[in-house]
Amino acid sequence: MLAEERAAQHVRKHGFAILARNFRCRSGELDIVARREGLLVIAEVRVRSNSAYGGAAASITQGKQARIRRACRYFLLCRPALANLSVRFDTLLLERLDGPINWIENAFT
C-alpha cells in the first residue's frame, strides 16, 4: 500500500487530518477519510502503471463511485459528530508508484 501511504502524506501536507484509512463496511471501502475545518474529504487512491485501459482515473467506474458513496453514508452514520460537515469526493491518482500525485477535487458527486 505504498501508493495509499504516499497519498495520505500528501493529504496531510495540505493541512488535512486523516480520520480513517481503508475503512471497510459491507457497502465498500474508503481509502482515505480526511478533515480540514468544516470539510470532510473522501479520497479514492488509484495507481495504474499501464494506461492501456484509460489510466488511473478510468478505473473509478460508476459502480465504484456508488460503493464509495454508500460506504461514506455508513461512515457518517457511525460517526454522527461528522454528519454536519460538507463532504467532497476526491481522487488521488498515480500513474506510477514513484510518480507525481494528481489530486482531483470533486472528482464525482
C-alpha positions as CSV (number, residue, x, y, z in Angstrom):
1,M,0.0,0.0,0.0
2,L,2.8,2.4,-0.8
3,A,0.5,4.5,-3.0
4,E,-2.0,5.0,-0.2
5,E,0.7,5.9,2.3
6,R,2.1,8.5,-0.2
7,A,-1.4,9.8,-0.8
8,A,-2.1,10.1,2.9
9,Q,1.2,12.0,3.4
10,H,0.2,14.3,0.5
11,V,-3.2,15.0,2.1
12,R,-1.6,15.8,5.5
13,K,0.8,18.2,3.8
14,H,-2.2,20.1,2.6
15,G,-3.5,20.7,6.1
16,F,-5.9,17.8,6.5
17,A,-6.2,15.4,9.4
18,I,-6.6,11.8,8.5
19,L,-9.6,10.4,10.3
20,A,-9.6,6.9,8.7
21,R,-7.7,4.8,6.2
22,N,-9.1,1.7,4.5
23,F,-12.4,2.0,6.2
24,R,-14.4,-1.1,5.2
25,C,-18.0,-2.0,5.5
26,R,-20.5,-4.2,3.6
27,S,-21.1,-1.4,1.1
28,G,-17.5,-0.8,0.1
29,E,-14.2,0.7,1.2
30,L,-13.0,4.3,1.7
31,D,-9.2,4.6,1.1
32,I,-8.7,7.9,2.9
33,V,-11.1,10.0,5.0
34,A,-9.7,13.4,5.9
35,R,-10.9,16.5,7.6
36,R,-9.9,20.2,7.4
37,E,-12.2,22.6,9.3
38,G,-15.7,22.1,8.0
39,L,-14.8,19.8,5.1
40,L,-14.7,16.1,5.0
41,V,-12.8,14.6,2.1
42,I,-13.4,11.0,0.9
43,A,-10.4,10.3,-1.2
44,E,-10.0,7.3,-3.6
45,V,-6.4,6.4,-4.3
46,R,-5.6,4.8,-7.7
47,V,-2.4,3.6,-9.3
48,R,-2.2,2.4,-12.9
49,S,1.1,1.7,-14.4
50,N,-0.4,0.7,-17.7
51,S,-2.6,3.2,-19.4
52,A,-3.9,0.7,-21.9
53,Y,-7.3,0.8,-20.3
54,G,-7.5,4.5,-19.7
55,G,-5.2,5.1,-16.8
56,A,-5.9,5.5,-13.1
57,A,-8.9,7.8,-13.5
58,A,-10.7,5.5,-15.8
59,S,-10.6,2.7,-13.2
60,I,-13.1,4.6,-10.9
61,T,-16.3,3.4,-12.6
62,Q,-19.8,4.4,-11.9
63,G,-20.2,1.3,-9.8
64,K,-17.1,2.1,-7.8
65,Q,-18.4,5.6,-7.2
66,A,-21.7,4.2,-5.9
67,R,-20.0,1.9,-3.5
68,I,-17.9,4.8,-2.2
69,R,-21.0,6.9,-1.7
70,R,-22.7,4.1,0.2
71,A,-19.6,3.5,2.4
72,C,-19.5,7.2,3.1
73,R,-23.1,7.2,4.3
74,Y,-22.3,4.3,6.6
75,F,-19.2,6.0,7.9
76,L,-21.2,9.1,8.8
77,L,-23.9,7.0,10.5
78,C,-21.2,5.6,12.7
79,R,-19.8,9.0,13.4
80,P,-22.7,11.4,13.9
81,A,-20.4,14.2,15.1
82,L,-19.2,14.5,11.5
83,A,-22.6,14.5,9.8
84,N,-22.8,18.3,9.6
85,L,-19.6,18.6,7.6
86,S,-19.5,19.3,3.9
87,V,-18.4,16.1,2.0
88,R,-16.3,16.1,-1.1
89,F,-15.2,13.1,-3.1
90,D,-11.7,13.4,-4.4
91,T,-9.3,11.1,-6.3
92,L,-5.6,10.9,-5.8
93,L,-4.1,9.4,-9.0
94,L,-0.7,8.0,-9.6
95,E,0.4,6.7,-12.9
96,R,3.5,5.1,-11.2
97,L,4.2,4.4,-7.5
98,D,7.1,6.8,-7.5
99,G,5.4,9.4,-9.8
100,P,3.6,12.6,-9.0
101,I,0.2,12.6,-7.4
102,N,-2.6,14.2,-9.4
103,W,-5.2,15.3,-6.8
104,I,-8.6,15.8,-8.4
105,E,-11.1,17.6,-6.2
106,N,-14.8,17.0,-6.6
107,A,-14.0,14.0,-8.9
108,F,-17.6,12.8,-8.5
109,T,-20.7,13.7,-6.5
